[in-house]
Amino acid sequence: MGSAPRPAGLPTWGGRYSQQRTRETLARWGHVCHLCRLPGATTADHLIPRSKGGTDDVEANLRPAHYNCNVVRGDTDLAVWFATHRLPRRAPLAPSRDWFTA
């Protein structure tokens, strides 16, 4: 598996450059993964992958993601990702026992 060619005009995604963009992304958008909707995101994921013309713009194209979610998504289009990776549904919470004793 080779790496995608770097888009013209963008620095290589790595090192201090990607660390800074990731810090900016997490500061702007928080630590909830935009792919699975669970807390604990530690990476910046490109909404439009760089290999498909996406930029490194924090406002327009970067969102927080877990490392594993980011790796599994790769450069898959978001519509395809969400069509094949449904978000988990939470089971409804049981009523409190205190609610029954009134």
MMTF fields as JSON, N, C-alpha, C and O atoms, coordinates in Angstrom:
{
  "mmtfVersion": "1.0.0",
  "mmtfProducer": "UNKNOWN",
  "numBonds": 407,
  "numAtoms": 408,
  "numGroups": 102,
  "numChains": 1,
  "numModels": 1,
  "chainsPerModel": [1],
  "groupsPerChain": [102],
  "chainIdList": ["A"],
  "bondAtomList": [4, 2, 8, 6, 12, 10, 16, 14, 20, 18, 24, 22, 28, 26, 32, 30, 36, 34, 40, 38, 44, 42, 48, 46, 52, 50, 56, 54, 60, 58, 64, 62, 68, 66, 72, 70, 76, 74, 80, 78, 84, 82, 88, 86, 92, 90, 96, 94, 100, 98, 104, 102, 108, 106, 112, 110, 116, 114, 120, 118, 124, 122, 128, 126, 132, 130, 136, 134, 140, 138, 144, 142, 148, 146, 152, 150, 156, 154, 160, 158, 164, 162, 168, 166, 172, 170, 176, 174, 180, 178, 184, 182, 188, 186, 192, 190, 196, 194, 200, 198, 204, 202, 208, 206, 212, 210, 216, 214, 220, 218, 224, 222, 228, 226, 232, 230, 236, 234, 240, 238, 244, 242, 248, 246, 252, 250, 256, 254, 260, 258, 264, 262, 268, 266, 272, 270, 276, 274, 280, 278, 284, 282, 288, 286, 292, 290, 296, 294, 300, 298, 304, 302, 308, 306, 312, 310, 316, 314, 320, 318, 324, 322, 328, 326, 332, 330, 336, 334, 340, 338, 344, 342, 348, 346, 352, 350, 356, 354, 360, 358, 364, 362, 368, 366, 372, 370, 376, 374, 380, 378, 384, 382, 388, 386, 392, 390, 396, 394, 400, 398, 404, 402],
  "bondOrderList": [1, 1, 1, 1, 1, 1, 1, 1, 1, 1, 1, 1, 1, 1, 1, 1, 1, 1, 1, 1, 1, 1, 1, 1, 1, 1, 1, 1, 1, 1, 1, 1, 1, 1, 1, 1, 1, 1, 1, 1, 1, 1, 1, 1, 1, 1, 1, 1, 1, 1, 1, 1, 1, 1, 1, 1, 1, 1, 1, 1, 1, 1, 1, 1, 1, 1, 1, 1, 1, 1, 1, 1, 1, 1, 1, 1, 1, 1, 1, 1, 1, 1, 1, 1, 1, 1, 1, 1, 1, 1, 1, 1, 1, 1, 1, 1, 1, 1, 1, 1, 1],
  "groupList": [{"groupName": "MET", "atomNameList": ["N", "CA", "C", "O"], "elementList": ["N", "C", "C", "O"], "formalChargeList": [0, 0, 0, 0], "bondAtomList": [1, 0, 2, 1, 3, 2], "bondOrderList": [1, 1, 2], "singleLetterCode": "M", "chemCompType": "L-PEPTIDE LINKING"}, {"groupName": "GLY", "atomNameList": ["N", "CA", "C", "O"], "elementList": ["N", "C", "C", "O"], "formalChargeList": [0, 0, 0, 0], "bondAtomList": [1, 0, 2, 1, 3, 2], "bondOrderList": [1, 1, 2], "singleLetterCode": "G", "chemCompType": "PEPTIDE LINKING"}, {"groupName": "SER", "atomNameList": ["N", "CA", "C", "O"], "elementList": ["N", "C", "C", "O"], "formalChargeList": [0, 0, 0, 0], "bondAtomList": [1, 0, 2, 1, 3, 2], "bondOrderList": [1, 1, 2], "singleLetterCode": "S", "chemCompType": "L-PEPTIDE LINKING"}, {"groupName": "ALA", "atomNameList": ["N", "CA", "C", "O"], "elementList": ["N", "C", "C", "O"], "formalChargeList": [0, 0, 0, 0], "bondAtomList": [1, 0, 2, 1, 3, 2], "bondOrderList": [1, 1, 2], "singleLetterCode": "A", "chemCompType": "L-PEPTIDE LINKING"}, {"groupName": "PRO", "atomNameList": ["N", "CA", "C", "O"], "elementList": ["N", "C", "C", "O"], "formalChargeList": [0, 0, 0, 0], "bondAtomList": [1, 0, 2, 1, 3, 2], "bondOrderList": [1, 1, 2], "singleLetterCode": "P", "chemCompType": "L-PEPTIDE LINKING"}, {"groupName": "ARG", "atomNameList": ["N", "CA", "C", "O"], "elementList": ["N", "C", "C", "O"], "formalChargeList": [0, 0, 0, 0], "bondAtomList": [1, 0, 2, 1, 3, 2], "bondOrderList": [1, 1, 2], "singleLetterCode": "R", "chemCompType": "L-PEPTIDE LINKING"}, {"groupName": "LEU", "atomNameList": ["N", "CA", "C", "O"], "elementList": ["N", "C", "C", "O"], "formalChargeList": [0, 0, 0, 0], "bondAtomList": [1, 0, 2, 1, 3, 2], "bondOrderList": [1, 1, 2], "singleLetterCode": "L", "chemCompType": "L-PEPTIDE LINKING"}, {"groupName": "THR", "atomNameList": ["N", "CA", "C", "O"], "elementList": ["N", "C", "C", "O"], "formalChargeList": [0, 0, 0, 0], "bondAtomList": [1, 0, 2, 1, 3, 2], "bondOrderList": [1, 1, 2], "singleLetterCode": "T", "chemCompType": "L-PEPTIDE LINKING"}, {"groupName": "TRP", "atomNameList": ["N", "CA", "C", "O"], "elementList": ["N", "C", "C", "O"], "formalChargeList": [0, 0, 0, 0], "bondAtomList": [1, 0, 2, 1, 3, 2], "bondOrderList": [1, 1, 2], "singleLetterCode": "W", "chemCompType": "L-PEPTIDE LINKING"}, {"groupName": "TYR", "atomNameList": ["N", "CA", "C", "O"], "elementList": ["N", "C", "C", "O"], "formalChargeList": [0, 0, 0, 0], "bondAtomList": [1, 0, 2, 1, 3, 2], "bondOrderList": [1, 1, 2], "singleLetterCode": "Y", "chemCompType": "L-PEPTIDE LINKING"}, {"groupName": "GLN", "atomNameList": ["N", "CA", "C", "O"], "elementList": ["N", "C", "C", "O"], "formalChargeList": [0, 0, 0, 0], "bondAtomList": [1, 0, 2, 1, 3, 2], "bondOrderList": [1, 1, 2], "singleLetterCode": "Q", "chemCompType": "L-PEPTIDE LINKING"}, {"groupName": "GLU", "atomNameList": ["N", "CA", "C", "O"], "elementList": ["N", "C", "C", "O"], "formalChargeList": [0, 0, 0, 0], "bondAtomList": [1, 0, 2, 1, 3, 2], "bondOrderList": [1, 1, 2], "singleLetterCode": "E", "chemCompType": "L-PEPTIDE LINKING"}, {"groupName": "HIS", "atomNameList": ["N", "CA", "C", "O"], "elementList": ["N", "C", "C", "O"], "formalChargeList": [0, 0, 0, 0], "bondAtomList": [1, 0, 2, 1, 3, 2], "bondOrderList": [1, 1, 2], "singleLetterCode": "H", "chemCompType": "L-PEPTIDE LINKING"}, {"groupName": "VAL", "atomNameList": ["N", "CA", "C", "O"], "elementList": ["N", "C", "C", "O"], "formalChargeList": [0, 0, 0, 0], "bondAtomList": [1, 0, 2, 1, 3, 2], "bondOrderList": [1, 1, 2], "singleLetterCode": "V", "chemCompType": "L-PEPTIDE LINKING"}, {"groupName": "CYS", "atomNameList": ["N", "CA", "C", "O"], "elementList": ["N", "C", "C", "O"], "formalChargeList": [0, 0, 0, 0], "bondAtomList": [1, 0, 2, 1, 3, 2], "bondOrderList": [1, 1, 2], "singleLetterCode": "C", "chemCompType": "L-PEPTIDE LINKING"}, {"groupName": "ASP", "atomNameList": ["N", "CA", "C", "O"], "elementList": ["N", "C", "C", "O"], "formalChargeList": [0, 0, 0, 0], "bondAtomList": [1, 0, 2, 1, 3, 2], "bondOrderList": [1, 1, 2], "singleLetterCode": "D", "chemCompType": "L-PEPTIDE LINKING"}, {"groupName": "ILE", "atomNameList": ["N", "CA", "C", "O"], "elementList": ["N", "C", "C", "O"], "formalChargeList": [0, 0, 0, 0], "bondAtomList": [1, 0, 2, 1, 3, 2], "bondOrderList": [1, 1, 2], "singleLetterCode": "I", "chemCompType": "L-PEPTIDE LINKING"}, {"groupName": "LYS", "atomNameList": ["N", "CA", "C", "O"], "elementList": ["N", "C", "C", "O"], "formalChargeList": [0, 0, 0, 0], "bondAtomList": [1, 0, 2, 1, 3, 2], "bondOrderList": [1, 1, 2], "singleLetterCode": "K", "chemCompType": "L-PEPTIDE LINKING"}, {"groupName": "ASN", "atomNameList": ["N", "CA", "C", "O"], "elementList": ["N", "C", "C", "O"], "formalChargeList": [0, 0, 0, 0], "bondAtomList": [1, 0, 2, 1, 3, 2], "bondOrderList": [1, 1, 2], "singleLetterCode": "N", "chemCompType": "L-PEPTIDE LINKING"}, {"groupName": "PHE", "atomNameList": ["N", "CA", "C", "O"], "elementList": ["N", "C", "C", "O"], "formalChargeList": [0, 0, 0, 0], "bondAtomList": [1, 0, 2, 1, 3, 2], "bondOrderList": [1, 1, 2], "singleLetterCode": "F", "chemCompType": "L-PEPTIDE LINKING"}],
  "groupTypeList": [0, 1, 2, 3, 4, 5, 4, 3, 1, 6, 4, 7, 8, 1, 1, 5, 9, 2, 10, 10, 5, 7, 5, 11, 7, 6, 3, 5, 8, 1, 12, 13, 14, 12, 6, 14, 5, 6, 4, 1, 3, 7, 7, 3, 15, 12, 6, 16, 4, 5, 2, 17, 1, 1, 7, 15, 15, 13, 11, 3, 18, 6, 5, 4, 3, 12, 9, 18, 14, 18, 13, 13, 5, 1, 15, 7, 15, 6, 3, 13, 8, 19, 3, 7, 12, 5, 6, 4, 5, 5, 3, 4, 6, 3, 4, 2, 5, 15, 8, 19, 7, 3],
  "groupIdList": [1, 2, 3, 4, 5, 6, 7, 8, 9, 10, 11, 12, 13, 14, 15, 16, 17, 18, 19, 20, 21, 22, 23, 24, 25, 26, 27, 28, 29, 30, 31, 32, 33, 34, 35, 36, 37, 38, 39, 40, 41, 42, 43, 44, 45, 46, 47, 48, 49, 50, 51, 52, 53, 54, 55, 56, 57, 58, 59, 60, 61, 62, 63, 64, 65, 66, 67, 68, 69, 70, 71, 72, 73, 74, 75, 76, 77, 78, 79, 80, 81, 82, 83, 84, 85, 86, 87, 88, 89, 90, 91, 92, 93, 94, 95, 96, 97, 98, 99, 100, 101, 102],
  "secStructList": [7, 7, 7, 7, 7, 7, 7, 6, 6, 7, 7, 7, 1, 1, 2, 2, 2, 2, 2, 2, 2, 2, 2, 2, 2, 2, 2, 2, 2, 7, 1, 5, 7, 6, 6, 6, 7, 7, 5, 7, 7, 7, 3, 3, 3, 3, 1, 1, 7, 4, 4, 4, 6, 7, 7, 7, 7, 6, 6, 6, 6, 3, 3, 3, 3, 7, 2, 2, 2, 2, 2, 2, 2, 6, 6, 7, 7, 2, 2, 2, 2, 2, 2, 2, 1, 7, 7, 7, 7, 7, 7, 7, 7, 7, 7, 7, 2, 2, 2, 2, 7, 7],
  "xCoordList": [0.857, 0.0, 0.905, 1.573, 0.93, 1.745, 0.992, -0.235, 1.743, 1.076, 0.62, 1.22, -0.45, -1.006, -0.074, 0.62, -0.05, 0.789, 0.296, -0.902, 1.247, 0.917, 0.281, 0.795, -0.847, -1.469, -0.518, 0.232, -0.563, 0.309, 0.067, -1.081, 1.129, 1.027, 0.838, 0.9, 0.608, 0.442, 1.709, 2.353, 2.075, 3.222, 2.912, 1.746, 3.91, 3.73, 2.965, 3.236, 2.0, 1.234, 2.054, 2.1, 2.69, 3.518, 4.319, 4.334, 4.979, 5.839, 5.115, 3.947, 5.838, 5.29, 4.086, 3.181, 4.077, 2.964, 1.651, 0.675, 1.606, 0.365, 0.025, -1.152, 1.025, 0.773, 0.086, -0.851, 0.554, -0.05, -1.482, -2.383, -1.697, -3.054, -3.99, -5.162, -3.478, -4.292, -4.659, -5.811, -3.687, -3.995, -5.055, -5.98, -4.929, -5.91, -7.291, -8.304, -7.323, -8.59, -9.282, -10.481, -8.531, -9.107, -9.537, -10.548, -8.775, -9.161, -10.437, -11.284, -10.581, -11.751, -12.999, -14.089, -12.839, -13.988, -14.188, -15.208, -13.252, -13.387, -12.8, -12.072, -13.126, -12.519, -13.528, -13.272, -14.673, -15.653, -15.384, -15.365, -15.18, -14.873, -16.05, -17.18, -15.791, -16.872, -17.315, -18.345, -16.562, -16.906, -17.762, -18.702, -17.45, -18.217, -19.014, -19.818, -18.803, -19.524, -19.203, -19.99, -18.073, -17.652, -16.513, -15.747, -16.379, -15.296, -13.939, -13.858, -12.891, -11.534, -10.747, -9.704, -11.223, -10.51, -9.135, -8.987, -8.146, -6.785, -6.13, -4.988, -6.833, -6.256, -7.177, -8.334, -6.644, -7.433, -7.695, -6.766, -8.973, -9.362, -9.802, -10.479, -9.42, -9.814, -11.186, -11.365, -12.159, -13.486, -13.373, -13.917, -12.672, -12.303, -10.825, -9.988, -10.489, -9.092, -8.14, -8.505, -6.941, -5.922, -5.697, -5.443, -5.789, -5.567, -6.654, -6.501, -7.77, -8.869, -9.076, -10.163, -8.02, -8.062, -8.412, -8.553, -8.558, -8.881, -7.719, -6.556, -8.053, -7.047, -6.822, -7.456, -5.929, -5.646, -6.312, -5.834, -7.398, -8.102, -8.908, -9.775, -8.606, -9.245, -10.747, -11.521, -11.168, -12.597, -13.359, -14.465, -12.771, -13.506, -13.318, -14.216, -12.171, -11.909, -11.344, -11.192, -11.033, -10.486, -11.477, -12.094, -11.621, -12.488, -11.793, -10.956, -12.126, -11.495, -11.922, -13.054, -11.001, -11.3, -10.375, -9.259, -10.852, -9.982, -8.947, -9.212, -7.801, -6.76, -7.278, -7.116, -7.902, -8.375, -9.474, -9.481, -10.406, -11.46, -10.846, -11.259, -9.867, -9.199, -8.472, -8.559, -7.758, -7.013, -7.961, -7.734, -9.029, -9.973, -10.662, -10.874, -11.015, -11.672, -10.728, -11.152, -9.473, -8.522, -8.983, -9.269, -9.061, -9.526, -10.915, -11.277, -11.687, -13.059, -13.911, -13.796, -14.765, -15.677, -16.592, -16.984, -16.934, -17.769, -19.127, -19.598, -19.754, -21.062, -20.952, -21.825, -19.901, -19.689, -19.394, -19.912, -18.563, -18.223, -19.488, -19.7, -20.328, -21.518, -22.558, -23.36, -22.558, -23.478, -23.069, -23.923, -21.786, -21.303, -20.942, -20.743, -20.853, -20.525, -21.604, -21.449, -22.677, -23.784, -23.344, -22.591, -23.822, -23.521, -24.238, -25.387, -23.568, -24.23, -25.396, -25.335, -26.439, -27.589, -27.506, -27.208, -27.777, -27.778, -29.116, -30.173, -29.042, -30.272, -30.903, -30.185, -32.221, -32.85, -32.516, -32.415, -32.349, -32.037, -33.28, -34.398, -33.068, -34.174, -34.576, -33.725, -35.854, -36.267, -35.645, -35.347, -35.457, -34.901, -35.887, -37.097, -35.395, -36.262, -36.97, -38.093, -36.31, -36.913, -38.164, -39.056, -38.228, -39.377, -40.636, -41.736, -40.463, -41.605, -42.16, -43.334, -41.34, -41.791, -42.188, -41.342, -43.449, -43.891, -45.023, -45.531],
  "yCoordList": [-1.168, 0.0, 1.234, 1.511, 1.971, 3.169, 4.386, 4.38, 5.429, 6.647, 7.46, 7.408, 8.206, 9.027, 10.195, 10.663, 10.671, 11.824, 13.047, 13.227, 13.875, 15.09, 16.104, 16.351, 16.702, 17.743, 18.927, 19.284, 19.519, 20.651, 21.781, 22.136, 22.342, 23.489, 23.156, 24.058, 21.894, 21.526, 20.883, 20.101, 21.208, 20.535, 19.058, 18.663, 18.271, 16.87, 16.775, 17.529, 15.844, 15.648, 14.757, 13.539, 15.369, 14.639, 15.612, 16.813, 15.093, 15.899, 17.034, 16.919, 18.133, 19.284, 19.907, 20.421, 19.861, 20.458, 19.758, 20.427, 18.433, 17.707, 17.773, 17.802, 17.797, 17.931, 19.259, 19.307, 20.329, 21.643, 21.674, 22.168, 21.153, 21.124, 20.268, 20.605, 19.175, 18.324, 19.065, 19.018, 19.754, 20.549, 21.598, 21.786, 22.281, 23.3, 22.681, 23.253, 21.513, 20.834, 20.431, 20.657, 19.835, 19.399, 20.592, 20.523, 21.685, 22.891, 23.492, 23.982, 23.461, 24.056, 23.179, 23.676, 21.872, 20.982, 20.044, 19.358, 19.988, 19.103, 17.727, 17.517, 16.793, 15.462, 14.354, 13.192, 14.699, 13.684, 13.323, 14.193, 12.054, 11.564, 11.82, 11.439, 12.454, 12.745, 11.494, 11.517, 10.423, 9.19, 8.24, 7.638, 8.101, 7.171, 7.882, 7.252, 9.177, 10.02, 9.697, 10.029, 9.062, 8.759, 9.686, 10.116, 10.009, 10.885, 10.192, 8.968, 10.98, 10.445, 10.586, 9.951, 11.406, 11.6, 12.228, 13.108, 11.763, 12.265, 12.666, 13.124, 12.502, 12.844, 13.791, 13.984, 14.375, 15.211, 14.432, 13.951, 14.312, 13.588, 14.603, 15.579, 14.373, 15.246, 14.828, 13.678, 15.739, 15.441, 15.053, 14.033, 15.862, 15.52, 15.149, 16.013, 13.886, 13.454, 14.287, 14.752, 14.455, 15.186, 14.541, 15.235, 13.217, 12.513, 12.81, 12.51, 13.41, 13.764, 15.266, 15.737, 16.026, 17.475, 18.248, 19.469, 17.573, 18.256, 19.083, 18.807, 20.103, 20.99, 20.651, 19.744, 21.375, 21.216, 22.323, 22.664, 22.883, 23.974, 23.435, 22.576, 23.954, 23.481, 23.735, 22.886, 24.879, 25.214, 24.416, 23.938, 24.279, 23.714, 22.214, 21.556, 21.652, 20.285, 19.336, 18.149, 19.796, 18.896, 18.72, 19.684, 17.478, 17.17, 16.141, 15.381, 16.104, 15.146, 13.706, 13.452, 12.783, 11.359, 10.532, 10.948, 9.354, 8.392, 7.915, 7.903, 7.533, 7.038, 5.857, 5.829, 4.881, 3.687, 4.022, 3.491, 4.896, 5.293, 5.962, 5.701, 6.816, 7.547, 6.584, 6.716, 5.62, 4.655, 3.777, 3.544, 3.286, 2.411, 3.167, 2.609, 4.436, 5.217, 5.428, 5.339, 5.702, 5.977, 7.152, 8.222, 6.972, 8.062, 7.778, 8.277, 6.963, 6.679, 7.938, 8.692, 8.171, 9.316, 9.177, 8.066, 10.302, 10.266, 9.607, 8.849, 9.877, 9.277, 7.753, 7.057, 7.241, 5.789, 5.265, 4.222, 5.987, 5.572, 5.412, 4.365, 6.451, 6.401, 5.407, 4.898, 5.124, 4.12, 2.714, 1.84, 2.49, 1.149, 0.993, -0.13, 2.093, 2.052, 2.814, 3.994, 2.128, 2.75, 3.11, 2.372, 4.253, 4.66, 3.735, 3.362, 3.357, 2.477, 3.2, 4.401, 2.453, 3.01, 2.552, 1.392, 3.485, 3.141, 2.519, 2.937, 1.516, 0.931, 1.942, 2.663, 2.006, 2.95, 2.599, 1.424, 3.603, 3.385, 2.908, 3.33, 2.03, 1.572, 2.702, 3.488, 2.797, 3.849, 3.637, 2.51, 4.713, 4.663, 3.975, 4.145, 3.211, 2.581, 3.639, 3.428, 4.777, 5.846, 6.388, 6.924, 6.249, 6.763, 5.982, 6.535, 4.672, 3.815, 4.02, 3.748, 4.487, 4.671, 6.128, 6.988, 6.377, 7.755, 7.815, 8.897],
  "zCoordList": [0.0, 0.0, 0.0, 0.996, -1.105, -1.2, -0.718, -0.615, -0.426, 0.038, -1.169, -2.243, -0.962, -2.036, -2.317, -1.415, -3.552, -3.849, -3.078, -2.862, -2.674, -1.929, -2.861, -3.952, -2.438, -3.26, -3.444, -2.536, -4.615, -4.914, -3.925, -3.655, -3.39, -2.504, -1.039, -0.204, -0.69, 0.714, 1.249, 0.55, 2.492, 3.104, 3.348, 3.345, 3.552, 3.888, 5.195, 6.13, 5.27, 6.498, 7.418, 7.245, 8.38, 9.332, 10.169, 9.899, 11.179, 12.022, 12.727, 13.097, 12.903, 13.634, 12.939, 13.596, 11.632, 10.88, 11.226, 11.565, 11.148, 11.441, 12.926, 13.286, 13.785, 15.22, 15.534, 16.33, 14.907, 15.118, 14.583, 15.26, 13.382, 12.816, 13.678, 13.844, 14.22, 15.091, 16.372, 16.804, 16.986, 18.186, 17.891, 18.681, 16.761, 16.377, 16.16, 16.561, 15.524, 15.257, 16.554, 16.717, 17.475, 18.745, 19.592, 20.29, 19.535, 20.279, 19.7, 20.447, 18.401, 17.738, 17.842, 18.126, 17.61, 17.487, 18.668, 18.726, 19.612, 20.765, 20.508, 19.537, 21.391, 21.344, 21.051, 21.364, 20.454, 20.057, 18.597, 17.726, 18.344, 16.997, 16.063, 16.366, 14.948, 14.003, 13.239, 12.566, 13.333, 12.623, 13.462, 12.943, 14.749, 15.595, 16.681, 17.368, 16.845, 17.808, 19.266, 20.152, 19.529, 20.889, 21.291, 20.429, 22.582, 23.029, 22.955, 22.844, 23.018, 23.056, 21.77, 21.617, 20.836, 19.567, 19.82, 20.668, 19.075, 19.243, 17.926, 17.926, 16.8, 15.501, 14.747, 15.118, 13.688, 12.787, 11.51, 10.862, 11.153, 9.937, 8.894, 9.215, 7.657, 6.548, 6.036, 5.636, 6.041, 5.512, 4.046, 3.621, 3.284, 1.916, 1.974, 2.236, 1.736, 1.86, 0.99, -0.09, 1.479, 0.718, -0.639, -1.623, -0.698, -1.968, -2.994, -4.178, -2.523, -3.42, -3.483, -3.819, -3.156, -3.296, -2.043, -2.105, -0.894, 0.356, 0.877, 0.58, 1.66, 2.236, 3.711, 4.252, 4.342, 5.768, 6.579, 7.66, 6.079, 6.736, 7.931, 7.771, 9.122, 10.352, 10.328, 10.769, 9.824, 9.804, 8.747, 8.998, 7.586, 6.457, 6.253, 5.726, 6.655, 6.22, 7.276, 6.989, 8.457, 9.472, 10.617, 11.071, 11.079, 12.211, 13.093, 12.608, 14.382, 15.289, 14.985, 14.573, 15.197, 15.004, 15.884, 16.197, 16.28, 16.953, 15.935, 14.733, 16.408, 15.513, 14.688, 13.468, 15.359, 14.637, 13.64, 12.529, 14.02, 13.077, 11.853, 10.723, 12.078, 11.008, 10.065, 8.845, 10.64, 9.827, 9.022, 7.835, 9.663, 8.962, 7.83, 6.753, 8.065, 7.006, 5.839, 4.686, 6.104, 5.025, 4.183, 4.721, 2.861, 1.996, 1.421, 0.356, 2.153, 1.749, 1.844, 2.81, 0.85, 0.904, 2.118, 2.476, 2.754, 3.952, 3.709, 4.557, 2.586, 2.301, 2.268, 2.787, 1.67, 1.616, 3.017, 3.415, 3.762, 5.13, 5.975, 6.586, 6.009, 6.854, 6.334, 7.117, 5.044, 4.506, 4.931, 5.081, 5.126, 5.47, 6.941, 7.404, 7.687, 9.119, 9.886, 10.201, 10.172, 10.891, 12.304, 12.939, 12.788, 14.153, 15.124, 14.888, 16.222, 17.194, 17.871, 18.134, 18.139, 18.859, 20.308, 20.594, 21.217, 22.631, 23.005, 22.532, 23.86, 24.393, 25.345, 26.039, 25.388, 26.306, 27.748, 28.101, 28.563, 29.971, 30.712, 30.415, 31.671, 32.506, 33.443, 33.86, 33.777, 34.705, 36.073, 36.467, 36.778, 38.121, 39.056, 38.907, 40.004, 40.995, 41.83, 42.287, 42.028, 42.819, 42.132, 42.791, 40.827, 40.088, 40.441, 40.464, 40.72, 41.023, 42.434, 42.683, 43.337, 44.72, 44.945, 45.189, 44.86, 45.051, 46.047, 46.34]
}
